[in-house]
Amino acid sequence: MKILIFWDIYGRIGRKALIKELPGLQEKYAPDFIVANCENITSGRGPVLQHVQAMKEVGVDVLTGGDHVFDNLKSIGEYLDDTETSLLRPANFYESHTKVPGVGYKIVQKGDKRLLVIHMIGQVFMRYNVRNPFLYIDELLGSIERSSYDVAILDFHAEASAEHYGLAFHVDGRIGLVFGTHTHIQTNDELILDGGTGVIADVGMNGPLYSVIGATYASVQDRFLSGITKGKIEQSLDPRYVVNGVCALFDDVTWHCLSIEKIRLRDTL
């Protein structure tokens, strides 16, 4: 099984860049599934339904959300709860008297291949109070019948690379790939663990290359100079872009990860 994974489609430039590059990447890699993170797809702040649907139309099978997934809840709330949704929110939110919208994992099937996509959020340096991802992944995997899927992959939306790698070792042999999202910076640390689990701390952003992880410097300058977090962060519309992703290959018998190939394309719209 071969899976193309793209992280953080950031704003208008990220959407246009991925739509431009995806046909060539599909032809080159012939993936069985395509997974992308869209937490900043709409002006750098959460997805709206229109942009989620645009990614589905170009062949993305599953979209994950991250810590900004609820920022445009009025637009995507109903879609998150749809039984046919392709958009996941982190699975390890606490459930209380108020139900958290959406689901945190999904099994998708194409032909005879079945992919389990799980989305979780980290605890270190993150703004949400969530369930311990190490304990919760054990609970979640225990609740899903192993015979219902072939390969499982996990989008672990977390800040600290140590947390990414710690969780990968924790699930080694049980999940095919743990890939980090959140920092917007593609890391050079892809690795396959002894039990067959692949890991990369961050897949990287798809968006304006000359930007502060997608935003204009002018809109975040005061945050760096004064320490006051005020004002709206503006997406950069500089047409020079970067498309980051990985192509992960899995054995069709053991379903272990065989290789992780990084993708990094730069061009101008």
TAKA-V692615 format. One record per pair of residues at least 24 apart in sequence whose ideal C-beta (glycine too) atoms are under 8 Angstrom apart, sorted by sequence separation. I is the first residue (numbers start at 1). GAP is how many residues later the second one is. D is the distance in Angstrom with one decimal. If there is no record, write none. Layout:
BEGIN
i->I gap->GAP d->D
i->I gap->GAP d->D
END
This chain:
BEGIN
i->36 gap->24 d->4.9
i->46 gap->24 d->6.9
i->48 gap->24 d->4.8
i->52 gap->24 d->6.5
i->62 gap->24 d->5.5
i->63 gap->24 d->4.8
i->64 gap->24 d->5.0
i->65 gap->24 d->4.8
i->66 gap->24 d->7.3
i->77 gap->24 d->5.4
i->152 gap->24 d->5.7
i->153 gap->24 d->4.5
i->154 gap->24 d->4.8
i->155 gap->24 d->6.1
i->156 gap->24 d->5.6
i->157 gap->24 d->5.0
i->158 gap->24 d->5.9
i->159 gap->24 d->6.6
i->169 gap->24 d->6.5
i->172 gap->24 d->7.3
i->173 gap->24 d->6.3
i->179 gap->24 d->5.3
i->212 gap->24 d->7.8
i->242 gap->24 d->5.3
i->4 gap->25 d->5.9
i->34 gap->25 d->5.5
i->35 gap->25 d->7.2
i->38 gap->25 d->4.7
i->39 gap->25 d->7.5
i->46 gap->25 d->2.8
i->47 gap->25 d->6.3
i->50 gap->25 d->7.8
i->61 gap->25 d->6.7
i->63 gap->25 d->7.0
i->65 gap->25 d->7.0
i->133 gap->25 d->7.8
i->151 gap->25 d->4.3
i->153 gap->25 d->7.7
i->154 gap->25 d->7.2
i->156 gap->25 d->7.3
i->157 gap->25 d->5.0
i->168 gap->25 d->6.3
i->172 gap->25 d->4.5
i->211 gap->25 d->3.7
i->241 gap->25 d->7.1
i->14 gap->26 d->7.4
i->15 gap->26 d->6.2
i->34 gap->26 d->5.0
i->35 gap->26 d->6.5
i->36 gap->26 d->7.9
i->37 gap->26 d->7.1
i->38 gap->26 d->7.3
i->39 gap->26 d->5.1
i->40 gap->26 d->7.8
i->45 gap->26 d->5.0
i->46 gap->26 d->4.3
i->49 gap->26 d->5.0
i->60 gap->26 d->7.5
i->62 gap->26 d->6.7
i->151 gap->26 d->7.8
i->153 gap->26 d->7.0
i->155 gap->26 d->5.7
i->161 gap->26 d->6.9
i->171 gap->26 d->6.2
i->210 gap->26 d->7.0
i->240 gap->26 d->7.4
i->241 gap->26 d->6.3
i->2 gap->27 d->6.3
i->4 gap->27 d->4.2
i->9 gap->27 d->6.0
i->14 gap->27 d->6.7
i->34 gap->27 d->5.4
i->35 gap->27 d->4.8
i->36 gap->27 d->5.7
i->37 gap->27 d->4.7
i->38 gap->27 d->6.8
i->39 gap->27 d->3.3
i->45 gap->27 d->7.5
i->46 gap->27 d->8.0
i->48 gap->27 d->4.1
i->49 gap->27 d->5.1
i->52 gap->27 d->6.8
i->91 gap->27 d->6.2
i->208 gap->27 d->7.6
i->211 gap->27 d->6.4
i->240 gap->27 d->7.7
i->241 gap->27 d->7.0
i->2 gap->28 d->6.8
i->3 gap->28 d->5.9
i->6 gap->28 d->7.6
i->9 gap->28 d->7.0
i->33 gap->28 d->4.9
i->35 gap->28 d->7.6
i->36 gap->28 d->7.5
i->37 gap->28 d->7.4
i->39 gap->28 d->6.8
i->40 gap->28 d->6.1
i->47 gap->28 d->7.8
i->48 gap->28 d->6.3
i->73 gap->28 d->6.8
i->91 gap->28 d->6.0
i->92 gap->28 d->4.9
i->93 gap->28 d->7.8
i->116 gap->28 d->6.9
i->161 gap->28 d->7.2
i->185 gap->28 d->7.4
i->207 gap->28 d->8.0
i->208 gap->28 d->3.9
i->210 gap->28 d->4.7
i->240 gap->28 d->5.0
i->241 gap->28 d->6.3
i->2 gap->29 d->4.9
i->3 gap->29 d->6.6
i->4 gap->29 d->7.5
i->5 gap->29 d->7.8
i->6 gap->29 d->7.5
i->7 gap->29 d->7.3
i->8 gap->29 d->5.2
i->9 gap->29 d->5.3
i->11 gap->29 d->6.5
i->33 gap->29 d->7.3
i->35 gap->29 d->7.1
i->37 gap->29 d->6.1
i->39 gap->29 d->4.3
i->47 gap->29 d->5.8
i->88 gap->29 d->6.6
i->90 gap->29 d->5.4
i->91 gap->29 d->5.3
i->92 gap->29 d->6.3
i->168 gap->29 d->5.8
i->184 gap->29 d->3.9
i->207 gap->29 d->7.5
i->208 gap->29 d->7.0
i->209 gap->29 d->7.4
i->239 gap->29 d->5.1
i->2 gap->30 d->5.4
i->3 gap->30 d->4.9
i->4 gap->30 d->4.7
i->5 gap->30 d->4.9
i->6 gap->30 d->4.2
i->7 gap->30 d->4.6
i->8 gap->30 d->7.9
i->10 gap->30 d->4.6
i->11 gap->30 d->7.1
i->39 gap->30 d->5.6
i->42 gap->30 d->6.1
i->46 gap->30 d->7.9
i->49 gap->30 d->5.4
i->56 gap->30 d->5.9
i->89 gap->30 d->6.8
i->90 gap->30 d->5.4
i->133 gap->30 d->7.8
i->137 gap->30 d->7.0
i->141 gap->30 d->7.5
i->183 gap->30 d->7.7
i->184 gap->30 d->6.4
i->208 gap->30 d->4.7
i->210 gap->30 d->5.4
i->239 gap->30 d->4.1
i->1 gap->31 d->5.1
i->3 gap->31 d->7.4
i->4 gap->31 d->7.3
i->5 gap->31 d->7.2
i->6 gap->31 d->7.2
i->8 gap->31 d->6.6
i->9 gap->31 d->7.1
i->10 gap->31 d->7.3
i->11 gap->31 d->7.3
i->12 gap->31 d->7.4
i->70 gap->31 d->7.0
i->88 gap->31 d->4.2
i->90 gap->31 d->3.8
i->168 gap->31 d->3.8
i->208 gap->31 d->7.8
i->209 gap->31 d->4.9
i->1 gap->32 d->7.6
i->3 gap->32 d->6.4
i->8 gap->32 d->5.5
i->9 gap->32 d->4.6
i->11 gap->32 d->5.5
i->116 gap->32 d->7.7
i->126 gap->32 d->6.7
i->134 gap->32 d->7.4
i->208 gap->32 d->6.8
i->209 gap->32 d->5.7
i->11 gap->33 d->4.7
i->26 gap->33 d->6.5
i->69 gap->33 d->7.6
i->116 gap->33 d->3.9
i->126 gap->33 d->6.0
i->134 gap->33 d->6.2
i->137 gap->33 d->7.1
i->141 gap->33 d->6.0
i->208 gap->33 d->5.9
i->209 gap->33 d->4.4
i->10 gap->34 d->5.8
i->52 gap->34 d->7.3
i->114 gap->34 d->7.1
i->115 gap->34 d->6.6
i->118 gap->34 d->6.5
i->120 gap->34 d->6.6
i->122 gap->34 d->6.4
i->124 gap->34 d->6.6
i->125 gap->34 d->4.0
i->133 gap->34 d->6.0
i->137 gap->34 d->6.0
i->141 gap->34 d->7.7
i->165 gap->34 d->6.3
i->207 gap->34 d->6.5
i->208 gap->34 d->7.9
i->19 gap->35 d->7.5
i->52 gap->35 d->5.5
i->93 gap->35 d->7.3
i->94 gap->35 d->7.4
i->105 gap->35 d->6.9
i->114 gap->35 d->4.6
i->115 gap->35 d->6.9
i->116 gap->35 d->7.0
i->117 gap->35 d->7.9
i->118 gap->35 d->7.2
i->119 gap->35 d->7.5
i->120 gap->35 d->7.5
i->121 gap->35 d->7.8
i->122 gap->35 d->6.6
i->123 gap->35 d->7.8
i->124 gap->35 d->6.0
i->125 gap->35 d->6.1
i->164 gap->35 d->6.8
i->206 gap->35 d->7.5
i->207 gap->35 d->7.0
i->15 gap->36 d->6.4
i->22 gap->36 d->5.5
i->94 gap->36 d->7.0
i->104 gap->36 d->7.8
i->114 gap->36 d->4.9
i->115 gap->36 d->5.6
i->116 gap->36 d->4.1
i->117 gap->36 d->5.8
i->118 gap->36 d->4.6
i->119 gap->36 d->4.7
i->120 gap->36 d->5.6
i->121 gap->36 d->4.7
i->122 gap->36 d->2.6
i->124 gap->36 d->4.2
i->134 gap->36 d->5.3
i->165 gap->36 d->6.8
i->206 gap->36 d->7.0
i->18 gap->37 d->7.8
i->22 gap->37 d->6.6
i->65 gap->37 d->7.8
i->93 gap->37 d->5.7
i->94 gap->37 d->6.0
i->113 gap->37 d->6.1
i->114 gap->37 d->7.9
i->115 gap->37 d->7.8
i->116 gap->37 d->7.2
i->118 gap->37 d->7.2
i->120 gap->37 d->7.0
i->121 gap->37 d->6.8
i->122 gap->37 d->6.3
i->164 gap->37 d->4.6
i->205 gap->37 d->6.9
i->206 gap->37 d->5.0
i->90 gap->38 d->7.8
i->92 gap->38 d->4.8
i->93 gap->38 d->7.3
i->115 gap->38 d->7.0
i->117 gap->38 d->7.1
i->119 gap->38 d->7.0
i->122 gap->38 d->6.8
i->124 gap->38 d->7.6
i->137 gap->38 d->7.9
i->164 gap->38 d->7.7
i->204 gap->38 d->7.6
i->206 gap->38 d->6.0
i->15 gap->39 d->6.7
i->19 gap->39 d->5.5
i->92 gap->39 d->4.2
i->105 gap->39 d->7.4
i->124 gap->39 d->4.9
i->205 gap->39 d->5.9
i->206 gap->39 d->7.5
i->15 gap->40 d->7.8
i->18 gap->40 d->7.7
i->47 gap->40 d->6.9
i->90 gap->40 d->6.8
i->92 gap->40 d->7.7
i->123 gap->40 d->7.2
i->161 gap->40 d->4.1
i->204 gap->40 d->2.9
i->92 gap->41 d->5.5
i->107 gap->41 d->6.1
i->122 gap->41 d->4.9
i->161 gap->41 d->7.6
i->203 gap->41 d->6.1
i->204 gap->41 d->7.3
i->107 gap->42 d->5.1
i->122 gap->42 d->7.8
i->203 gap->42 d->6.2
i->203 gap->43 d->5.6
i->62 gap->44 d->6.1
i->92 gap->44 d->4.4
i->91 gap->45 d->7.1
i->9 gap->46 d->7.1
i->62 gap->46 d->5.9
i->200 gap->46 d->6.2
i->61 gap->47 d->5.3
i->38 gap->49 d->7.3
i->61 gap->49 d->7.6
i->91 gap->49 d->6.2
i->198 gap->50 d->6.0
i->62 gap->53 d->7.8
i->64 gap->53 d->7.3
i->61 gap->54 d->7.7
i->65 gap->54 d->6.8
i->67 gap->54 d->6.2
i->62 gap->55 d->4.6
i->64 gap->55 d->4.4
i->66 gap->55 d->7.2
i->196 gap->55 d->7.9
i->126 gap->56 d->8.0
i->190 gap->56 d->7.2
i->118 gap->57 d->7.5
i->209 gap->57 d->6.1
i->8 gap->58 d->7.7
i->186 gap->58 d->4.6
i->196 gap->58 d->6.3
i->67 gap->59 d->6.5
i->196 gap->59 d->7.9
i->197 gap->59 d->7.6
i->198 gap->59 d->3.3
i->67 gap->60 d->6.2
i->122 gap->60 d->7.6
i->196 gap->60 d->2.8
i->197 gap->60 d->6.3
i->200 gap->60 d->5.9
i->204 gap->60 d->7.0
i->67 gap->61 d->6.1
i->195 gap->61 d->7.7
i->196 gap->61 d->6.0
i->198 gap->61 d->8.0
i->198 gap->62 d->5.0
i->200 gap->62 d->7.7
i->192 gap->64 d->7.8
i->192 gap->65 d->5.3
i->192 gap->66 d->7.7
i->88 gap->67 d->7.8
i->90 gap->67 d->6.2
i->179 gap->67 d->6.7
i->192 gap->67 d->7.7
i->192 gap->68 d->7.2
i->179 gap->69 d->7.9
i->191 gap->69 d->7.9
i->190 gap->70 d->4.1
i->177 gap->71 d->5.1
i->176 gap->72 d->7.5
i->190 gap->72 d->6.5
i->177 gap->73 d->7.8
i->176 gap->74 d->5.3
i->188 gap->74 d->7.8
i->33 gap->75 d->6.6
i->186 gap->76 d->6.6
i->33 gap->77 d->6.7
i->32 gap->78 d->6.1
i->186 gap->78 d->6.2
i->176 gap->79 d->5.9
i->33 gap->80 d->7.6
i->176 gap->80 d->6.7
i->177 gap->80 d->5.4
i->32 gap->81 d->5.2
i->176 gap->81 d->5.2
i->33 gap->82 d->5.0
i->35 gap->82 d->6.0
i->32 gap->83 d->7.5
i->173 gap->83 d->7.9
i->177 gap->83 d->7.3
i->67 gap->90 d->6.4
i->64 gap->91 d->4.4
i->66 gap->91 d->4.5
i->64 gap->93 d->7.3
i->153 gap->95 d->7.4
i->151 gap->99 d->5.0
i->150 gap->100 d->8.0
i->151 gap->104 d->4.9
i->150 gap->105 d->5.5
i->1 gap->112 d->5.5
i->3 gap->112 d->7.0
i->1 gap->114 d->7.2
i->66 gap->115 d->6.3
i->67 gap->115 d->7.4
i->66 gap->116 d->6.5
i->64 gap->117 d->7.3
i->35 gap->118 d->7.0
i->37 gap->118 d->6.3
i->39 gap->118 d->7.6
i->35 gap->120 d->7.3
i->37 gap->120 d->7.6
i->39 gap->142 d->7.9
i->37 gap->144 d->5.0
i->3 gap->148 d->7.5
i->5 gap->148 d->7.6
i->1 gap->149 d->6.5
i->1 gap->150 d->5.4
i->3 gap->150 d->6.7
i->37 gap->166 d->7.8
i->40 gap->167 d->7.7
i->36 gap->170 d->7.9
i->44 gap->170 d->5.3
i->44 gap->171 d->6.1
i->5 gap->172 d->7.9
i->7 gap->172 d->7.6
i->8 gap->173 d->6.3
i->3 gap->174 d->7.6
i->5 gap->174 d->5.9
i->7 gap->174 d->4.6
i->8 gap->174 d->7.9
i->10 gap->174 d->7.3
i->40 gap->174 d->6.2
i->8 gap->176 d->5.7
i->7 gap->177 d->7.9
i->18 gap->188 d->5.0
i->45 gap->188 d->7.6
i->17 gap->189 d->5.8
i->44 gap->189 d->6.4
i->17 gap->190 d->7.0
i->44 gap->190 d->7.6
i->14 gap->191 d->7.1
i->44 gap->191 d->4.1
i->14 gap->192 d->4.4
i->43 gap->192 d->5.1
i->14 gap->193 d->3.6
i->13 gap->194 d->5.2
i->14 gap->194 d->7.5
i->7 gap->195 d->7.0
i->10 gap->195 d->5.5
i->13 gap->195 d->4.4
i->7 gap->196 d->3.7
i->8 gap->196 d->7.7
i->10 gap->196 d->6.4
i->11 gap->196 d->6.0
i->6 gap->197 d->6.9
i->7 gap->197 d->5.8
i->8 gap->197 d->4.5
i->9 gap->197 d->4.9
i->10 gap->197 d->3.1
i->11 gap->197 d->7.4
i->5 gap->198 d->5.8
i->7 gap->198 d->6.5
i->8 gap->198 d->6.4
i->9 gap->198 d->7.1
i->10 gap->198 d->7.1
i->7 gap->199 d->7.1
i->8 gap->199 d->7.1
i->6 gap->200 d->5.6
i->14 gap->200 d->7.2
i->10 gap->203 d->7.7
i->11 gap->203 d->6.1
i->10 gap->204 d->3.6
i->8 gap->206 d->7.5
i->31 gap->216 d->7.0
i->29 gap->218 d->5.0
i->25 gap->220 d->7.5
i->13 gap->222 d->7.4
i->21 gap->222 d->4.8
i->12 gap->223 d->6.5
i->13 gap->223 d->6.8
i->11 gap->224 d->3.6
i->13 gap->224 d->6.3
i->17 gap->224 d->3.9
i->10 gap->225 d->7.0
i->11 gap->225 d->7.5
i->12 gap->225 d->6.4
i->13 gap->225 d->7.1
i->16 gap->225 d->7.7
i->17 gap->225 d->7.6
i->18 gap->225 d->6.0
i->11 gap->226 d->7.9
i->13 gap->226 d->6.8
i->17 gap->226 d->5.3
i->14 gap->227 d->7.3
i->13 gap->228 d->5.3
i->6 gap->237 d->7.2
i->7 gap->237 d->6.5
i->6 gap->238 d->7.0
i->7 gap->238 d->7.2
i->25 gap->238 d->6.9
i->6 gap->239 d->4.1
i->5 gap->240 d->5.7
i->4 gap->241 d->6.1
i->5 gap->241 d->5.1
i->4 gap->242 d->7.7
i->5 gap->242 d->7.8
i->4 gap->243 d->5.5
i->5 gap->243 d->6.6
i->3 gap->244 d->7.3
i->21 gap->244 d->5.6
i->2 gap->245 d->6.5
i->3 gap->245 d->5.0
i->2 gap->246 d->7.3
i->21 gap->246 d->7.7
i->2 gap->247 d->5.3
i->3 gap->247 d->7.4
i->20 gap->247 d->7.7
i->1 gap->248 d->7.5
i->2 gap->248 d->7.5
i->1 gap->249 d->4.5
i->20 gap->249 d->7.1
i->17 gap->250 d->7.6
i->1 gap->251 d->6.5
i->17 gap->252 d->6.6
i->16 gap->253 d->5.5
i->1 gap->254 d->7.5
i->13 gap->256 d->6.8
i->4 gap->259 d->7.9
END
